[in-house]
């Protein structure tokens, strides 16, 4: 097995964040070929020294097409390859434990063609693209998918055409998909479960609560507000790898005022649902008793 790792990351500034450095070093320490793909920017000497010391290749590329666009452009630039396994990783996840060797061994020992850490059933079944381990047939399907789907600039278009679309293509080609971790709820609402399972990773956006108003309402509509209000730093602080810079994660924590506004938003939604939406359904059912309500 010759495995190539492509780690895609968009960063403001000239440094490489500590959680990304931890991941790159863990991967490099396994003796793997690792590429740090990031947006075109000036990178400070200390970060360049880190990459050199850990034998991580640097690939700078325009910020277009999000992570899939970055992966696409690197693969297009390297037609001659000495690897037969590919792992695509992006910076949306904080890996606070070094479990990569375990992930790779489980992926390789399975009979699946493409493996991720988690899966999602929203819109349609798909593997989540923050971590994708691809074997030869899946690599071929990925490159065909890139050929038939040009870069897009809108985030949710990329989710639909690339993340969901890639899994759909592979299923249509009778390729096998597998997620290494299972949850009882949609993954976005289930990181407490993953932490209890010792999965070793955490969605960065949940640490920051960096969601739009519409995305926050998505939590409320699914009665998953607790997932939005959980203090994940408290949950993971006793699980972090000794070499992981836990203090650096505290910079991502939202301000108290921001958390207060989120709770006000939840209160507003709850009151509106109780005093407006529920009475509307009752009235609707009285007018048309055969209509469906939720």
C-alpha positions as a printed NumPy array, in Angstrom:
array([[  0.   ,   0.   ,   0.   ],
       [  1.417,   3.368,  -1.118],
       [ -0.702,   6.1  ,   0.444],
       [ -0.779,   9.772,  -0.521],
       [ -2.276,  12.318,   1.895],
       [ -3.723,  15.576,   0.574],
       [ -4.574,  18.007,   3.392],
       [ -6.58 ,  21.013,   2.117],
       [ -6.684,  24.185,   4.2  ],
       [ -7.759,  27.804,   3.858],
       [ -5.949,  30.116,   6.296],
       [ -5.967,  33.869,   6.849],
       [ -2.496,  35.044,   7.739],
       [  1.005,  33.683,   7.231],
       [  1.209,  30.906,   9.823],
       [ -0.065,  27.316,  10.046],
       [ -2.501,  26.924,  12.985],
       [ -1.405,  24.582,  15.812],
       [ -4.18 ,  22.016,  15.252],
       [ -3.152,  21.715,  11.59 ],
       [  0.514,  21.366,  12.548],
       [ -0.443,  18.545,  14.919],
       [ -2.285,  16.682,  12.164],
       [  0.459,  17.152,   9.569],
       [  3.142,  15.956,  11.993],
       [  1.096,  12.896,  13.046],
       [  0.667,  11.924,   9.395],
       [  4.296,  12.591,   8.524],
       [  5.497,  10.55 ,  11.518],
       [  3.813,   7.513,   9.939],
       [  6.277,   7.79 ,   7.071],
       [  3.559,   8.817,   4.622],
       [  3.764,  11.217,   1.701],
       [  1.869,  14.284,   2.912],
       [  0.927,  17.407,   0.947],
       [ -0.26 ,  20.598,   2.632],
       [ -2.512,  22.302,   0.079],
       [ -3.403,  25.851,   1.021],
       [ -4.543,  29.141,  -0.48 ],
       [ -1.949,  31.351,  -2.166],
       [ -0.439,  33.542,   0.536],
       [  2.859,  34.562,   2.094],
       [  3.914,  31.901,   4.593],
       [  6.295,  32.84 ,   7.382],
       [  9.681,  31.201,   7.736],
       [  8.825,  29.311,  10.938],
       [  5.912,  27.603,   9.153],
       [  8.083,  26.772,   6.141],
       [ 10.702,  25.33 ,   8.501],
       [  8.028,  23.187,  10.144],
       [  6.973,  21.774,   6.769],
       [ 10.566,  21.086,   5.781],
       [ 11.441,  19.415,   9.082],
       [  8.424,  17.117,   8.768],
       [  8.938,  16.46 ,   5.054],
       [  5.526,  17.855,   4.153],
       [  5.157,  19.077,   0.582],
       [  3.657,  22.565,   0.174],
       [  1.229,  23.269,  -2.67 ],
       [ -0.16 ,  26.807,  -2.999],
       [ -3.315,  27.247,  -5.069],
       [ -6.048,  29.845,  -5.697],
       [ -8.948,  29.844,  -3.251],
       [-11.535,  28.474,  -5.646],
       [-13.855,  25.507,  -5.256],
       [-13.143,  25.007,  -1.55 ],
       [-11.388,  21.755,  -0.562],
       [-12.515,  19.826,  -3.638],
       [-11.076,  22.546,  -5.86 ],
       [ -7.741,  22.352,  -4.03 ],
       [ -7.608,  18.562,  -4.293],
       [ -8.586,  18.741,  -7.968],
       [ -5.782,  21.161,  -8.854],
       [ -3.116,  19.168,  -7.028],
       [ -4.124,  15.921,  -8.752],
       [ -4.183,  17.701, -12.123],
       [ -0.623,  18.902, -11.501],
       [  0.729,  15.396, -10.783],
       [ -0.047,  13.021, -13.673],
       [  2.861,  10.726, -12.767],
       [  2.099,   8.93 ,  -9.514],
       [  3.81 ,   6.348,  -7.347],
       [  0.851,   5.715,  -5.018],
       [ -2.292,   3.562,  -5.194],
       [ -4.172,   4.852,  -2.15 ],
       [ -5.377,   8.408,  -1.585],
       [ -6.608,  10.108,   1.576],
       [ -8.312,  13.494,   1.299],
       [ -8.456,  15.535,   4.505],
       [ -9.524,  19.121,   5.155],
       [ -9.145,  21.599,   8.001],
       [-12.807,  21.62 ,   9.082],
       [-11.996,  18.975,  11.705],
       [ -9.73 ,  19.253,  14.747],
       [ -7.937,  15.957,  15.398],
       [ -7.01 ,  16.153,  19.063],
       [ -5.828,  12.542,  19.246],
       [ -3.36 ,  10.766,  16.991],
       [ -5.45 ,   7.834,  15.769],
       [ -4.542,   8.057,  12.085],
       [ -2.718,   4.736,  11.94 ],
       [ -5.809,   3.068,  13.411],
       [ -8.094,   4.825,  10.893],
       [ -5.911,   3.713,   7.982],
       [ -5.611,   0.105,   9.162],
       [ -9.384,  -0.196,   9.578],
       [ -9.98 ,   1.382,   6.177],
       [ -7.47 ,  -0.869,   4.452],
       [ -8.723,  -4.051,   6.104],
       [-12.299,  -3.394,   4.997],
       [-13.664,  -4.429,   1.615],
       [-14.998,  -0.905,   0.993],
       [-13.68 ,   1.216,  -1.888],
       [-14.126,   4.574,  -0.176],
       [-14.077,   5.047,   3.579],
       [-14.785,   8.018,   5.784],
       [-14.955,   8.559,   9.52 ],
       [-18.649,   9.495,   9.457],
       [-21.684,   9.327,   7.202],
       [-24.722,  11.496,   6.639],
       [-28.257,  10.786,   5.413],
       [-29.391,  14.375,   4.776],
       [-30.581,  14.847,   1.165],
       [-29.223,  11.364,   0.371],
       [-26.777,   8.935,   1.914],
       [-23.143,  10.009,   1.604],
       [-19.779,   9.836,   3.302],
       [-18.589,  13.088,   4.812],
       [-15.709,  14.52 ,   2.846],
       [-13.546,  15.918,   5.649],
       [-11.782,  12.524,   5.565],
       [-11.976,  10.235,   2.539],
       [ -9.784,   7.162,   2.112],
       [ -9.879,   5.939,  -1.489],
       [ -8.729,   2.679,  -3.032],
       [ -7.981,   2.326,  -6.785],
       [-11.543,   2.   ,  -8.109],
       [-12.64 ,   4.948,  -5.966],
       [ -9.68 ,   7.061,  -7.123],
       [-10.705,   6.443, -10.728],
       [-14.322,   7.409,  -9.919],
       [-13.109,  10.568,  -8.149],
       [-11.114,  11.707, -11.173],
       [-14.053,  11.06 , -13.49 ],
       [-16.229,  13.06 , -11.101],
       [-13.744,  15.931, -11.219],
       [-13.782,  15.84 , -15.024],
       [-17.57 ,  16.027, -15.193],
       [-18.083,  18.591, -12.415],
       [-16.264,  21.941, -12.712],
       [-15.409,  24.079,  -9.696],
       [-18.258,  25.932,  -8.035],
       [-18.036,  28.933,  -5.719],
       [-21.167,  28.464,  -3.613],
       [-20.608,  26.233,  -0.589],
       [-23.884,  24.296,  -0.662],
       [-23.581,  23.688,  -4.402],
       [-20.242,  22.03 ,  -3.693],
       [-21.766,  19.92 ,  -0.916],
       [-24.48 ,  18.749,  -3.312],
       [-22.411,  18.177,  -6.438],
       [-19.119,  17.059,  -4.925],
       [-19.59 ,  15.554,  -1.446],
       [-23.039,  14.036,  -1.965],
       [-22.559,  13.611,  -5.7  ],
       [-19.316,  11.674,  -5.295],
       [-20.896,   9.125,  -2.951],
       [-23.901,   8.815,  -5.281],
       [-21.62 ,   8.153,  -8.246],
       [-19.756,   5.432,  -6.406],
       [-22.95 ,   3.724,  -5.301],
       [-24.218,   3.843,  -8.895],
       [-20.987,   2.11 ,  -9.936],
       [-21.571,  -0.566,  -7.265],
       [-18.577,   0.557,  -5.252],
       [-18.741,  -0.009,  -1.505],
       [-18.793,   2.846,   1.   ],
       [-18.056,   2.645,   4.716],
       [-17.924,   4.998,   7.702],
       [-15.749,   3.944,  10.634],
       [-17.95 ,   5.591,  13.28 ],
       [-21.709,   5.393,  13.688],
       [-24.026,   7.764,  15.563],
       [-27.668,   7.544,  16.584],
       [-28.342,  11.087,  15.373],
       [-27.218,  13.137,  12.398],
       [-23.452,  13.64 ,  12.853],
       [-23.69 ,  17.415,  13.241],
       [-25.832,  16.848,  16.326],
       [-23.857,  13.857,  17.617],
       [-20.328,  14.981,  18.436],
       [-20.952,  14.248,  22.103],
       [-21.491,  10.63 ,  21.043],
       [-18.278,  10.597,  19.017],
       [-16.337,  12.035,  21.936],
       [-17.751,   9.292,  24.192],
       [-16.667,   6.714,  21.605],
       [-13.131,   8.116,  21.741],
       [-13.181,   9.004,  18.049],
       [-10.479,  11.62 ,  18.567],
       [-11.8  ,  14.391,  16.346],
       [-14.109,  17.391,  16.636],
       [-15.814,  19.677,  14.133],
       [-14.075,  23.056,  14.353],
       [-17.254,  24.943,  13.489],
       [-18.917,  23.576,  16.637],
       [-16.041,  24.828,  18.774],
       [-16.474,  28.293,  17.257],
       [-20.291,  28.177,  16.913],
       [-19.573,  29.692,  13.503],
       [-23.015,  29.144,  12.021],
       [-25.356,  31.437,  10.136],
       [-28.752,  32.268,  11.613],
       [-30.385,  29.823,   9.186],
       [-27.952,  27.071,  10.204],
       [-28.661,  27.68 ,  13.887],
       [-32.393,  27.413,  13.191],
       [-31.596,  24.044,  11.584],
       [-30.455,  22.847,  15.023],
       [-33.613,  24.182,  16.667],
       [-35.984,  22.648,  14.108],
       [-34.409,  19.248,  14.729],
       [-34.639,  19.704,  18.508],
       [-30.837,  19.563,  18.63 ],
       [-30.206,  22.875,  20.393],
       [-28.194,  21.054,  23.061],
       [-25.613,  20.177,  20.416],
       [-25.236,  23.882,  19.705],
       [-24.881,  24.887,  23.351],
       [-22.554,  22.104,  24.516],
       [-19.125,  23.119,  25.818],
       [-17.056,  20.702,  23.741],
       [-13.737,  21.924,  25.117],
       [-14.781,  20.627,  28.528],
       [-15.71 ,  17.271,  27.01 ],
       [-12.424,  16.707,  25.213],
       [ -9.904,  18.308,  27.576],
       [ -9.109,  15.001,  29.311],
       [ -8.777,  13.132,  26.018],
       [ -6.303,  15.291,  24.112],
       [ -2.938,  13.903,  23.06 ],
       [ -0.082,  15.165,  25.296],
       [  1.576,  16.81 ,  22.288],
       [ -1.605,  18.594,  21.202],
       [ -1.787,  22.338,  21.956],
       [ -5.109,  22.363,  23.809],
       [ -4.725,  25.998,  24.913],
       [ -4.765,  27.116,  21.286],
       [ -8.322,  25.784,  20.914],
       [ -9.588,  28.273,  23.473],
       [ -9.07 ,  31.057,  20.927],
       [-11.903,  29.507,  18.89 ],
       [-14.451,  29.668,  21.719],
       [-17.286,  32.142,  21.067],
       [-17.663,  35.197,  23.278],
       [-20.211,  35.154,  26.1  ],
       [-22.338,  37.805,  24.399],
       [-22.489,  35.676,  21.257],
       [-23.663,  32.676,  23.296],
       [-26.261,  34.884,  24.991],
       [-27.608,  35.954,  21.583],
       [-27.84 ,  32.305,  20.509],
       [-29.948,  31.481,  23.548],
       [-32.185,  34.469,  22.844],
       [-32.585,  33.218,  19.288],
       [-33.556,  29.783,  20.588],
       [-36.056,  31.352,  23.011],
       [-37.537,  33.443,  20.186],
       [-37.843,  30.36 ,  17.964],
       [-39.427,  28.305,  20.76 ],
       [-42.009,  30.994,  21.567],
       [-42.815,  31.566,  17.904],
       [-43.253,  27.831,  17.4  ],
       [-45.544,  27.502,  20.431],
       [-47.668,  30.639,  20.009],
       [-47.806,  30.951,  16.23 ],
       [-46.985,  27.7  ,  14.453],
       [-48.86 ,  25.292,  16.728],
       [-52.109,  27.351,  16.745],
       [-51.832,  27.585,  12.954],
       [-51.689,  23.786,  12.692],
       [-54.659,  23.391,  15.027],
       [-56.694,  25.849,  12.948],
       [-55.564,  24.196,   9.724],
       [-56.672,  20.774,  10.972],
       [-60.044,  22.126,  12.004],
       [-60.58 ,  23.541,   8.53 ],
       [-59.216,  20.427,   6.812],
       [-59.135,  17.44 ,   9.18 ],
       [-57.516,  15.262,   6.509],
       [-54.403,  17.432,   6.157],
       [-51.138,  16.212,   7.671],
       [-49.459,  18.11 ,  10.51 ],
       [-46.092,  17.743,  12.183]])
